[in-house]
Amino acid sequence: MSFLKLVALDSEDLQIISAHVQDAVIKIGDIDYLPRERRVVLPMNRFVWEAPKKLMVPHNERRNAILHFDRVSSVKSSGIARDKPDDVLSLLALRFIEDKAPGGVVELVFAGDGVLRLEVECVEAQLADLGGAWEARARPRHGI
């Protein structure tokens, strides 16, 4: 098993990370904002979209991973019940909205209209698999 490790330093890099964390699940209580370090840390169980097919059948796998953003000046949320730390969020996408280059807002968009908005000095993110992997029962599906 090869472990994924990606770095994003601009909006195009962030789109690549977004594709790899689509359908990751995150417990609300695990989201951590460290204001002194200007960092947001999100431990997650990500769906491994890049897993190879086995005998023409898609392989459904999840892995423990961590995503973190640096140079974060503030964090705001909408549609996320911070008072329910055991609730689970399903991450749909990451997007960057440039404000005063190279700064702006990184939005983490979750199913059910939840959004986490990180005001950043610039895009600086890392995604890394931590090791644990297991077969997922099902492949995430999205209605069009």
Buried (B, 14 or more C-beta within 10 A) or exposed (E): EEEBEBEBEEBEBBBEBBEBBBBBBBBBEBBEBEEEEBBBBBBBBBBBBEBEEEEEEEBBBBBBBBBBBBBBEEBEBEEBEEEEEEBBBBBBBBBBEEEEEBBBBBBBBBBEEBBBBBBBBBBBBBBBBEEEBEEBEEEBEEEE
